[in-house]
Amino acid sequence: MEAHIVSKSSIFEKRLHLVTRLDRFQPMKTNNEYRKAPNRIPLLVSLGTIIGVVFVFLLVFVSGEAQAQDATVRFINSSVNVSEAVGTLQVVVRMEASGLQPGELVTIDYESLYGSASGGDFTSVNSSLTFSTTQVTRTIAIAIINDSEYEQTEFFYVELKNPSSNAALADPYRIQIFINDNDPRPSSTATPSGVVYLDAYEPNNSFSESYSVGVGSRACNITFWPSGDVDYFHFFAKRGSTYRVYTNDLSPGMDTVLTLYDSSGQEVARNDDVGVVGTVRSEIQFTAGADGFYYAYITNKDPSDPTGKTYCFGTQETEPPTPTPSNTPVAGADECEYNSTVEYACIIAKDVAYSMSFVPVLGSAQDTDYFWLWIKSGSYYSCETLNLSPYADTNMIFLDQNGNDFAPKLGNDDKEPGDYGSKLTILAPYTGYLSIVVGPVNPPPYEESSLHTYELLCTELAVTPTPIPTETRPWVPPASGGAASTATPTPSPTAQTATTPTTTFDPSSIFLTLTPAPPPQVQINPLPTPTPEVGGGSLATVNVTLFYDSNDNFMPELTEGIVDVAVALYDNATGQPLAFGFTNETGSIRFENIAATGALRVSVPYLNYSQIVFRDEANILIRVAPQQLPGQIP
């Protein structure tokens, strides 16, 4: 297969050609050119006409400038905090006038808008204000409702709009009003002995049930009881503002994982431990990309009994990080920049080698390259970095077109010992874009980044079907009497081949009995293995996916995985167990870094399935064919 190199110069030449074409329309003709133009009718302009045009121009210019400076109207604050018991809140609006005539009036409308606070928290307003040259401030009266129910800090807006023709809006023309509750916080449910079980924020086990937490406040005495409980909280963030979202005050036996989502449900960030050695609390700092609610999803990694154990969750608006002085620009940025997020991924084609570098742009401290490759469901694709410079060391990750991890996660650092390039292969589970992330294992200093270069090549793989073994008839000598006896056909053993990347399995009676209770979720724990002999052995990776093919397309979908099925991995020569685990919610399980001196055997006891693999990396698909289920299974 021939790979075509796409250089920077070819792309830059196209851009230069476009600019050159546009420049052809820029120069204006000189007076001499107009004189030489044929068939042009001369204009006779009188002195009176010229004076009239100049007068009208000056009149429009002067009046327009004066009108633009007549008056501006704005709030004196962009936000305000009040107690729920304040009664009536007075919001001040100011007019600043420089061109109004005596007696000239300015009018403007205003309207309240719901945020997390609604009609039960304040009285909506919708009216107008009038200003004059002698009255430059006016107030808007808003009644705050004081109830007896405990609530987190809530907010609403008041917005100015529709200024009269002699005025304009100025910032801030919208004010955010926070209402701080004055009622006592509810206590958690506890036993007579004082042990906390169910916390005061339940139910909050989903996005729709998430509990509201005001920015700058904390929710405490939160539990993960009963075992397996998860917690959702939400808060309102303003576009461009920076926030710190965190867990703290964890009881011994708790280890939180914090995931942050935006209002559309897209993951913003995730953190397990904050980064300090021995600390198990979580923290995320982010800058909001849009106004709206953000959702915090919190789980507990510690498998011990959660009874009586609590933690706190909080949010805080912070100052954005102080920008570091920009470096002296370094030449060598590749043609795909800027492509350091999935939203700005560079679209590439298969069978084309792209020359790339790790030179950051736009003031970034590190360059990470995102690419999009169009893939077709059911086809195999391979991407690799090659022709690395002596300084480069790449890492590659595959994500879906929304930037989410696959299950199992797909990533590779080095192709093999001594080769710092990366390579990944995938069986496309959908038709659409595949996100490819390539980054430096060790981010280079900015001034040396141009020395870290690589090429990226993605190809579609042709898969050779597995040949079906043929029947063999062993020769049997003639029986006494000279009559030849008939031999019983004996099928030959199934060929054990390493060239087939997937295996399809259709048990016919899998649903004849009720599914047993799912086993507990456990991590894959590789068992101790004997030290391989010097000079032999390798590290193997085996991916197994079990799926119920409900749409009969012979391809696993995200919703077709069979969960909690035990899968074991053995050394085929010795029968020694190497690893064991259960499939996840997508029906997948991944065994990594398995020390193997020869063939491995994958066993799924529940399906009476066994497969031998010889490859350093194998992908096994086990398909359960769709069929009519017994009546006792819903």
C-alpha positions as CSV (number, residue, x, y, z in Angstrom):
1,M,0.0,0.0,0.0
2,E,1.5,3.3,-1.0
3,A,1.2,6.3,1.4
4,H,1.1,9.8,0.0
5,I,2.9,12.4,1.9
6,V,1.1,15.7,2.4
7,S,3.5,18.5,3.2
8,K,2.9,21.9,4.8
9,S,4.0,23.7,1.7
10,S,1.1,22.2,-0.4
11,I,-1.5,23.5,2.0
12,F,0.2,26.8,2.4
13,E,0.4,27.2,-1.4
14,K,-3.4,26.7,-1.7
15,R,-4.0,29.3,0.9
16,L,-1.6,31.7,-0.8
17,H,-3.4,31.1,-4.1
18,L,-6.7,32.0,-2.5
19,V,-5.3,35.2,-1.1
20,T,-3.7,36.1,-4.5
21,R,-7.1,35.6,-6.2
22,L,-8.7,37.9,-3.7
23,D,-6.0,40.5,-4.0
24,R,-6.9,40.9,-7.7
25,F,-10.0,42.7,-6.7
26,Q,-8.3,45.1,-4.2
27,P,-6.5,47.8,-6.2
28,M,-8.6,50.7,-7.4
29,K,-8.2,52.4,-10.7
30,T,-6.3,55.7,-10.9
31,N,-7.7,58.8,-12.4
32,N,-5.6,58.2,-15.5
33,E,-7.1,54.7,-15.9
34,Y,-10.5,56.2,-15.7
35,R,-9.6,58.8,-18.4
36,K,-8.4,56.0,-20.7
37,A,-11.5,53.8,-20.2
38,P,-13.7,53.8,-23.4
39,N,-17.3,54.7,-23.6
40,R,-17.3,56.6,-20.2
41,I,-19.7,59.6,-20.0
42,P,-18.1,62.6,-18.2
43,L,-20.1,64.1,-15.3
44,L,-20.7,67.8,-15.1
45,V,-21.1,68.7,-11.4
46,S,-22.0,72.2,-10.4
47,L,-20.5,74.0,-7.5
48,G,-23.9,74.2,-5.8
49,T,-24.2,70.4,-6.0
50,I,-20.8,69.9,-4.4
51,I,-21.6,72.3,-1.5
52,G,-24.9,70.6,-0.9
53,V,-23.4,67.1,-0.7
54,V,-20.7,68.3,1.7
55,F,-23.3,70.0,3.9
56,V,-25.5,66.9,4.1
57,F,-22.5,64.8,4.9
58,L,-21.4,67.1,7.7
59,L,-24.9,67.2,9.1
60,V,-25.3,63.4,9.1
61,F,-21.8,63.0,10.6
62,V,-22.3,65.5,13.4
63,S,-25.8,64.5,14.3
64,G,-24.9,60.8,14.2
65,E,-22.0,61.3,16.6
66,A,-24.1,63.4,18.9
67,Q,-26.9,60.8,19.0
68,A,-24.4,58.0,19.8
69,Q,-23.3,60.0,22.8
70,D,-26.7,61.1,24.1
71,A,-27.1,58.6,27.0
72,T,-26.2,55.1,28.3
73,V,-28.2,53.1,30.9
74,R,-26.8,50.2,33.1
75,F,-27.0,48.6,36.5
76,I,-24.4,49.7,39.0
77,N,-23.6,46.1,39.9
78,S,-23.5,42.9,37.9
79,S,-24.6,40.7,40.8
80,V,-25.9,41.1,44.4
81,N,-26.4,38.7,47.4
82,V,-29.4,39.2,49.6
83,S,-31.0,37.3,52.5
84,E,-34.3,35.5,52.0
85,A,-35.6,37.7,54.9
86,V,-34.7,41.0,53.2
87,G,-38.3,41.7,52.3
88,T,-38.0,44.1,49.3
89,L,-34.8,44.5,47.3
90,Q,-34.0,47.8,45.7
91,V,-31.9,47.4,42.5
92,V,-30.3,50.7,41.3
93,V,-30.2,51.6,37.6
94,R,-28.0,54.5,36.4
95,M,-28.2,56.8,33.3
96,E,-25.0,58.5,32.1
97,A,-25.9,61.4,29.8
98,S,-23.6,63.8,27.9
99,G,-25.7,64.9,24.9
100,L,-29.3,65.2,26.3
101,Q,-31.1,68.5,25.9
102,P,-32.8,70.1,29.0
103,G,-36.2,68.4,29.4
104,E,-35.3,65.4,27.2
105,L,-36.3,62.0,28.6
106,V,-34.9,58.5,28.3
107,T,-37.0,55.4,28.8
108,I,-36.0,51.7,29.2
109,D,-37.8,48.5,29.9
110,Y,-36.8,45.8,32.4
111,E,-37.9,42.2,33.1
112,S,-37.0,39.5,35.6
113,L,-35.9,36.1,34.4
114,Y,-35.9,32.7,36.3
115,G,-32.6,31.0,37.2
116,S,-32.6,28.4,39.9
117,A,-35.0,30.6,41.8
118,S,-38.6,30.7,40.5
119,G,-42.0,32.2,41.3
120,G,-42.0,30.8,44.8
121,D,-38.8,32.6,45.7
122,F,-39.5,36.2,44.4
123,T,-42.2,38.3,42.8
124,S,-41.6,38.7,39.0
125,V,-41.3,42.2,37.6
126,N,-41.9,43.6,34.1
127,S,-42.1,47.3,33.6
128,S,-40.2,50.4,32.5
129,L,-38.2,53.3,33.9
130,T,-38.0,57.0,32.8
131,F,-34.9,59.2,33.3
132,S,-34.3,62.9,32.8
133,T,-31.3,65.2,33.0
134,T,-32.2,65.9,36.6
135,Q,-32.9,62.3,37.6
136,V,-30.1,60.0,36.6
137,T,-30.7,57.0,38.9
138,R,-33.9,55.0,39.4
139,T,-34.6,51.8,41.4
140,I,-36.4,48.6,40.7
141,A,-38.3,47.1,43.7
142,I,-38.4,43.3,43.9
143,A,-40.2,41.4,46.7
144,I,-38.2,38.4,48.0
145,I,-40.4,35.7,49.5
146,N,-39.4,34.3,52.9
147,D,-40.6,30.7,53.3
148,S,-39.8,28.2,56.0
149,E,-38.3,25.5,53.8
150,Y,-34.5,25.0,53.8
151,E,-33.0,25.6,50.3
152,Q,-29.6,26.0,48.8
153,T,-28.5,29.4,47.6
154,E,-30.7,30.3,44.5
155,F,-30.6,33.0,41.9
156,F,-32.5,34.9,39.3
157,Y,-31.9,37.7,36.8
158,V,-33.2,41.2,36.0
159,E,-32.4,42.4,32.5
160,L,-32.7,45.9,30.9
161,K,-33.9,46.1,27.3
162,N,-35.5,48.3,24.6
163,P,-33.9,51.7,25.4
164,S,-35.4,54.8,23.7
165,S,-33.9,56.0,20.5
166,N,-31.7,58.6,22.2
167,A,-30.0,56.0,24.6
168,A,-28.1,52.8,24.5
169,L,-27.5,49.9,26.8
170,A,-24.1,49.6,28.6
171,D,-22.6,46.8,30.6
172,P,-23.8,45.5,32.9
173,Y,-27.3,45.5,31.5
174,R,-28.2,42.2,33.3
175,I,-27.9,41.7,37.1
176,Q,-27.7,38.3,38.8
177,I,-29.4,38.2,42.2
178,F,-28.5,35.5,44.7
179,I,-31.0,34.6,47.5
180,N,-29.3,33.1,50.6
181,D,-31.6,30.9,52.6
182,N,-32.2,31.7,56.3
183,D,-33.8,28.4,57.4
184,P,-32.0,25.7,59.4
185,R,-30.3,22.9,57.4
186,P,-32.1,19.5,57.7
187,S,-30.3,16.8,59.6
188,S,-29.2,13.5,58.2
189,T,-31.1,10.3,59.1
190,A,-29.3,8.5,61.9
191,T,-29.8,5.5,64.2
192,P,-30.3,6.0,68.0
193,S,-26.6,5.3,68.3
194,G,-25.8,8.3,66.1
195,V,-24.6,6.4,63.0
196,V,-25.5,8.3,59.8
197,Y,-27.2,6.2,57.1
198,L,-29.3,8.1,54.5
199,D,-28.2,11.7,54.0
200,A,-30.4,14.8,53.7
201,Y,-29.8,15.2,49.9
202,E,-31.4,12.0,48.8
203,P,-32.7,11.1,46.3
204,N,-30.0,12.5,44.1
205,N,-29.0,9.4,42.1
206,S,-29.4,10.9,38.6
207,F,-29.1,14.1,36.6
208,S,-32.9,14.8,37.0
209,E,-32.7,14.3,40.8
210,S,-29.4,16.3,41.3
211,Y,-29.3,18.5,44.4
212,S,-28.7,22.2,43.9
213,V,-25.6,23.7,45.6
214,G,-24.9,27.4,45.4
215,V,-21.5,28.6,44.3
216,G,-19.4,29.4,47.3
217,S,-21.2,26.9,49.6
218,R,-20.7,23.3,50.8
219,A,-23.0,20.3,51.3
220,C,-21.8,18.1,54.2
221,N,-22.7,14.8,56.0
222,I,-23.2,13.2,52.6
223,T,-23.1,9.4,52.6
224,F,-22.7,6.6,50.0
225,W,-25.2,4.5,51.9
226,P,-26.5,1.9,51.0
227,S,-23.5,0.4,49.3
228,G,-23.3,1.3,45.7
229,D,-25.0,4.7,46.2
230,V,-23.9,7.6,43.9
231,D,-24.6,11.3,44.3
232,Y,-25.4,14.1,41.8
233,F,-25.2,17.8,42.5
234,H,-25.7,20.8,40.2
235,F,-24.7,24.5,40.3
236,F,-25.0,27.5,38.0
237,A,-21.8,28.8,36.3
238,K,-21.2,31.9,34.2
239,R,-19.5,31.9,30.9
240,G,-15.8,32.8,31.2
241,S,-15.7,32.4,35.0
242,T,-13.4,29.9,36.7
243,Y,-14.6,27.5,39.3
244,R,-13.2,25.0,41.8
245,V,-15.4,21.9,42.4
246,Y,-14.2,19.6,45.1
247,T,-14.9,16.9,47.8
248,N,-13.3,17.1,51.2
249,D,-13.6,16.0,54.9
250,L,-13.8,12.4,53.8
251,S,-14.2,9.8,56.5
252,P,-11.6,7.0,56.6
253,G,-12.8,4.3,54.2
254,M,-13.9,6.7,51.5
255,D,-12.2,7.4,48.2
256,T,-14.2,9.7,45.9
257,V,-14.2,10.0,42.1
258,L,-15.6,13.3,40.8
259,T,-16.9,13.8,37.2
260,L,-18.2,17.1,35.9
261,Y,-20.7,17.5,33.1
262,D,-22.1,20.5,31.3
263,S,-25.8,21.3,30.7
264,S,-25.9,19.1,27.6
265,G,-24.5,16.0,29.5
266,Q,-21.0,16.2,27.9
267,E,-18.2,15.3,30.2
268,V,-16.0,18.4,31.1
269,A,-13.4,16.9,33.4
270,R,-12.8,14.0,35.8
271,N,-10.6,13.6,38.8
272,D,-9.9,10.7,41.2
273,D,-7.3,12.0,43.7
274,V,-6.4,15.6,43.9
275,G,-2.7,14.9,43.3
276,V,-1.2,15.0,46.7
277,V,0.3,11.6,47.7
278,G,-2.0,9.9,50.2
279,T,-4.9,12.1,49.5
280,V,-8.1,10.5,48.3
281,R,-10.4,13.5,47.9
282,S,-11.2,14.9,44.4
283,E,-11.0,18.4,42.9
284,I,-11.6,19.9,39.4
285,Q,-10.8,23.5,38.3
286,F,-12.4,24.6,35.1
287,T,-13.6,27.7,33.2
288,A,-17.2,27.7,32.1
289,G,-17.7,27.8,28.3
290,A,-21.3,28.9,28.6
291,D,-23.9,30.1,31.1
292,G,-25.8,27.2,32.5
293,F,-26.0,24.4,35.0
294,Y,-23.1,22.1,35.5
295,Y,-23.5,18.7,37.1
296,A,-21.1,16.9,39.5
297,Y,-21.3,13.1,39.6
298,I,-19.6,11.5,42.7
299,T,-18.8,7.8,43.3
300,N,-16.9,5.9,46.0
301,K,-14.0,3.7,44.9
302,D,-13.5,2.2,48.4
303,P,-15.3,-1.2,48.6
304,S,-15.7,-1.2,52.4
305,D,-19.0,-0.8,54.2
306,P,-20.1,2.9,53.8
307,T,-22.2,2.9,57.0
308,G,-21.5,5.9,59.2
309,K,-19.0,7.4,56.7
310,T,-19.5,10.9,55.3
311,Y,-17.9,13.5,53.0
312,C,-18.5,17.1,51.9
313,F,-19.0,18.6,48.4
314,G,-18.5,22.2,47.5
315,T,-18.1,24.8,44.7
316,Q,-16.1,28.0,44.7
317,E,-15.6,30.7,42.1
318,T,-11.9,31.5,41.8
319,E,-9.7,33.9,40.0
320,P,-8.6,32.6,36.6
321,P,-5.0,31.3,36.6
322,T,-2.4,34.1,36.0
323,P,-1.3,33.8,32.4
324,T,2.4,33.1,31.9
325,P,4.3,35.4,29.6
326,S,4.3,34.1,26.1
327,N,7.4,32.5,24.7
328,T,9.3,33.7,21.7
329,P,7.4,32.1,18.8
330,V,9.0,28.9,17.6
331,A,8.7,27.9,13.9
332,G,7.5,24.5,12.9
333,A,3.9,24.3,13.9
334,D,2.1,21.8,11.7
335,E,-0.7,22.6,9.2
336,C,-3.4,21.1,11.5
337,E,-2.9,23.6,14.3
338,Y,-4.9,24.6,16.3
339,N,-6.2,21.0,17.0
340,S,-5.6,20.5,20.8
341,T,-9.3,19.7,21.6
342,V,-11.8,17.3,20.1
343,E,-13.9,20.3,18.9
344,Y,-11.0,21.4,16.7
345,A,-9.9,18.0,15.6
346,C,-8.1,17.9,12.2
347,I,-9.9,15.8,9.7
348,I,-7.6,13.3,7.9
349,A,-7.9,10.6,5.2
350,K,-6.8,7.0,5.3
351,D,-3.7,5.9,3.4
352,V,-2.1,9.3,3.7
353,A,0.9,10.1,5.9
354,Y,0.7,13.5,7.6
355,S,3.8,15.3,8.8
356,M,3.2,16.6,12.3
357,S,5.0,18.3,15.2
358,F,4.5,19.0,18.9
359,V,5.0,22.8,18.6
360,P,2.3,24.5,20.7
361,V,0.3,27.5,19.4
362,L,-2.0,30.1,20.9
363,G,0.1,30.4,24.0
364,S,-0.4,26.7,25.0
365,A,2.2,25.1,27.2
366,Q,1.9,21.7,25.4
367,D,0.7,20.5,22.0
368,T,-1.6,17.5,21.9
369,D,-3.0,16.7,18.5
370,Y,-6.6,15.6,17.9
371,F,-7.6,14.0,14.5
372,W,-10.8,12.7,13.0
373,L,-10.9,9.7,10.7
374,W,-14.1,8.6,9.0
375,I,-14.8,4.9,9.7
376,K,-17.4,2.5,8.6
377,S,-19.1,0.0,11.0
378,G,-17.7,-3.5,10.7
379,S,-14.4,-2.5,9.1
380,Y,-11.0,-2.7,10.8
381,Y,-8.7,0.4,11.0
382,S,-5.2,0.8,12.1
383,C,-3.4,4.1,13.0
384,E,0.3,4.5,13.8
385,T,3.0,7.1,14.3
386,L,6.1,6.5,12.3
387,N,9.3,8.2,11.1
388,L,9.7,9.9,14.5
389,S,12.5,12.3,15.0
390,P,15.3,11.2,17.4
391,Y,13.7,13.4,20.1
392,A,10.1,12.3,19.8
393,D,8.1,9.7,21.9
394,T,4.4,9.5,21.1
395,N,1.4,8.2,22.9
396,M,-1.9,7.4,21.1
397,I,-5.5,7.1,22.3
398,F,-8.7,6.2,20.4
399,L,-11.9,8.0,21.5
400,D,-15.4,8.1,19.9
401,Q,-16.5,11.1,17.9
402,N,-17.7,12.9,21.0
403,G,-14.4,12.5,22.7
404,N,-15.5,9.7,25.1
405,D,-13.4,6.6,25.9
406,F,-14.3,3.2,24.4
407,A,-14.9,0.3,26.7
408,P,-12.4,-1.1,27.1
409,K,-10.2,2.0,26.8
410,L,-7.9,2.0,23.8
411,G,-4.4,3.4,24.1
412,N,-0.7,2.6,23.2
413,D,2.6,4.1,24.1
414,D,5.3,2.2,22.3
415,K,4.8,-0.3,19.5
416,E,7.5,-2.5,21.0
417,P,10.6,-2.1,23.1
418,G,12.9,0.4,21.4
419,D,10.3,1.7,19.0
420,Y,8.8,4.9,20.5
421,G,6.1,5.1,17.8
422,S,2.5,4.2,18.7
423,K,0.0,1.9,17.0
424,L,-3.7,1.0,17.6
425,T,-6.2,-1.1,15.8
426,I,-10.0,-1.0,16.1
427,L,-13.1,-2.8,14.7
428,A,-15.4,0.1,14.0
429,P,-18.5,-0.2,16.2
430,Y,-20.3,2.6,14.3
431,T,-20.2,4.7,11.1
432,G,-18.8,8.2,11.8
433,Y,-15.7,9.9,12.9
434,L,-13.0,8.2,15.1
435,S,-11.1,10.6,17.3
436,I,-7.4,9.9,17.4
437,V,-5.3,11.7,20.1
438,V,-1.5,11.8,19.7
439,G,0.6,13.5,22.4
440,P,4.2,13.5,23.6
441,V,5.0,11.1,26.4
442,N,7.4,13.7,27.8
443,P,6.3,17.2,26.8
444,P,9.3,19.0,25.4
445,P,10.4,22.5,26.5
446,Y,8.8,25.1,24.3
447,E,12.1,26.2,22.6
448,E,12.9,22.6,21.7
449,S,9.4,21.6,20.6
450,S,10.2,22.0,16.9
451,L,12.6,19.1,17.2
452,H,9.8,16.7,18.1
453,T,8.2,15.5,14.9
454,Y,6.4,12.5,13.6
455,E,4.1,11.2,10.8
456,L,0.6,9.8,11.3
457,L,-0.7,7.1,9.0
458,C,-4.2,5.5,9.2
459,T,-5.2,2.5,7.0
460,E,-8.2,0.3,6.6
461,L,-7.3,-3.4,7.1
462,A,-8.5,-6.2,4.8
463,V,-9.6,-9.1,7.0
464,T,-9.1,-12.7,5.6
465,P,-11.9,-15.0,6.6
466,T,-11.0,-18.1,8.6
467,P,-11.0,-21.3,6.3
468,I,-13.5,-23.9,7.4
469,P,-11.7,-27.2,8.1
470,T,-12.8,-30.1,5.8
471,E,-13.9,-33.5,6.8
472,T,-11.3,-36.3,6.7
473,R,-12.0,-40.1,6.4
474,P,-9.3,-42.3,7.9
475,W,-8.4,-45.4,6.0
476,V,-9.6,-48.7,7.6
477,P,-8.1,-52.0,6.4
478,P,-10.6,-54.5,4.9
479,A,-12.3,-56.9,7.3
480,S,-11.8,-60.6,7.2
481,G,-13.4,-62.1,4.1
482,G,-12.2,-59.4,1.8
483,A,-15.2,-57.0,2.3
484,A,-14.3,-53.4,2.9
485,S,-15.8,-51.9,6.0
486,T,-17.2,-48.4,5.9
487,A,-15.3,-45.8,8.0
488,T,-17.2,-43.5,10.3
489,P,-16.5,-39.9,9.3
490,T,-14.3,-38.1,11.8
491,P,-14.1,-34.3,11.7
492,S,-10.6,-32.9,11.9
493,P,-9.7,-30.8,14.9
494,T,-10.5,-27.1,14.6
495,A,-7.5,-25.2,13.3
496,Q,-6.0,-23.0,15.9
497,T,-5.0,-19.9,13.9
498,A,-3.6,-16.5,15.0
499,T,-4.7,-14.6,11.9
500,T,-8.3,-14.2,12.8
501,P,-8.9,-11.1,14.9
502,T,-12.4,-12.0,16.0
503,T,-14.5,-15.2,16.7
504,T,-18.2,-15.5,16.4
505,F,-20.1,-17.8,18.7
506,D,-23.9,-18.6,18.5
507,P,-25.0,-20.9,21.4
508,S,-28.4,-22.3,20.6
509,S,-29.7,-22.9,24.1
510,I,-28.2,-20.0,26.2
511,F,-31.7,-18.7,27.2
512,L,-33.3,-22.0,28.0
513,T,-32.7,-21.4,31.7
514,L,-33.0,-18.3,33.9
515,T,-29.9,-16.1,34.0
516,P,-28.1,-16.7,37.4
517,A,-27.7,-13.7,39.8
518,P,-24.9,-11.5,38.6
519,P,-21.6,-11.9,40.5
520,P,-20.2,-8.9,42.3
521,Q,-18.1,-6.4,40.3
522,V,-14.4,-7.0,40.8
523,Q,-11.3,-5.8,39.3
524,I,-9.2,-8.0,37.1
525,N,-6.5,-9.4,39.3
526,P,-3.7,-11.1,37.4
527,L,-2.6,-14.2,39.3
528,P,1.1,-14.8,40.1
529,T,2.9,-16.4,37.2
530,P,6.3,-18.2,37.1
531,T,9.2,-16.1,35.9
532,P,9.6,-16.9,32.2
533,E,12.9,-18.2,30.9
534,V,15.4,-15.6,29.9
535,G,15.1,-14.7,26.2
536,G,11.5,-15.9,25.9
537,G,8.0,-14.7,26.6
538,S,6.1,-11.5,25.9
539,L,3.4,-9.3,27.3
540,A,0.0,-10.1,25.8
541,T,-3.3,-8.1,25.6
542,V,-6.6,-9.9,25.1
543,N,-10.0,-8.1,24.6
544,V,-13.2,-10.1,24.9
545,T,-16.7,-8.7,24.1
546,L,-19.9,-10.7,24.6
547,F,-23.0,-9.3,22.9
548,Y,-26.6,-10.3,22.3
549,D,-27.1,-9.4,18.7
550,S,-30.6,-8.0,19.0
551,N,-30.6,-6.3,15.6
552,D,-28.9,-9.3,13.9
553,N,-26.2,-7.2,12.2
554,F,-23.3,-9.4,13.5
555,M,-21.8,-6.3,15.1
556,P,-21.7,-5.3,18.8
557,E,-23.6,-2.2,19.7
558,L,-23.1,-0.2,22.9
559,T,-26.5,-1.4,24.2
560,E,-26.0,-5.1,23.3
561,G,-23.3,-6.0,25.8
562,I,-23.9,-9.0,28.2
563,V,-22.8,-7.8,31.7
564,D,-21.2,-9.6,34.6
565,V,-20.1,-12.8,32.7
566,A,-17.0,-14.5,34.1
567,V,-14.0,-14.7,31.8
568,A,-10.8,-16.5,32.6
569,L,-7.4,-16.6,31.0
570,Y,-5.0,-19.6,31.1
571,D,-1.6,-20.6,30.0
572,N,-2.6,-23.1,27.3
573,A,0.6,-25.2,27.8
574,T,0.4,-25.6,31.5
575,G,-3.2,-24.9,32.3
576,Q,-2.2,-22.4,34.9
577,P,-4.7,-19.6,35.5
578,L,-3.3,-16.1,34.6
579,A,-6.2,-13.7,35.0
580,F,-9.9,-13.6,35.8
581,G,-12.7,-11.0,35.7
582,F,-16.3,-10.1,34.7
583,T,-17.6,-8.2,31.7
584,N,-18.6,-4.6,32.1
585,E,-21.8,-2.8,31.1
586,T,-20.8,-3.0,27.4
587,G,-20.1,-6.7,27.6
588,S,-16.3,-6.2,27.4
589,I,-13.3,-7.1,29.5
590,R,-9.6,-6.4,28.8
591,F,-6.6,-8.3,30.0
592,E,-3.4,-6.3,29.8
593,N,0.3,-7.0,30.3
594,I,-0.2,-10.7,30.7
595,A,3.2,-12.5,30.7
596,A,2.9,-15.3,28.2
597,T,5.6,-17.8,26.9
598,G,3.2,-19.3,24.3
599,A,-0.4,-19.7,23.5
600,L,-3.2,-18.5,25.8
601,R,-6.6,-20.0,26.3
602,V,-9.7,-17.8,26.9
603,S,-12.5,-19.5,28.7
604,V,-16.1,-18.3,29.3
605,P,-17.5,-21.1,31.5
606,Y,-21.1,-19.8,31.5
607,L,-21.3,-20.2,27.7
608,N,-19.1,-23.4,27.7
609,Y,-16.8,-21.4,25.3
610,S,-13.0,-21.8,24.9
611,Q,-10.7,-20.1,22.5
612,I,-6.9,-20.4,22.0
613,V,-5.0,-17.2,21.0
614,F,-1.4,-16.9,19.8
615,R,-1.2,-13.1,19.2
616,D,0.4,-10.5,21.4
617,E,-2.9,-8.7,21.1
618,A,-6.2,-10.5,20.3
619,N,-9.8,-9.3,20.0
620,I,-12.5,-11.9,20.5
621,L,-16.2,-11.2,19.8
622,I,-18.7,-13.7,21.2
623,R,-22.1,-13.3,19.5
624,V,-25.3,-14.6,21.0
625,A,-27.8,-14.9,18.2
626,P,-31.3,-13.3,18.7
627,Q,-34.0,-15.8,19.3
628,Q,-37.4,-16.1,21.0
629,L,-37.0,-15.9,24.8
630,P,-38.7,-18.3,27.1
631,G,-41.9,-17.0,28.7
632,Q,-40.4,-16.6,32.2
633,I,-37.8,-14.0,30.9
634,P,-39.2,-10.5,30.4
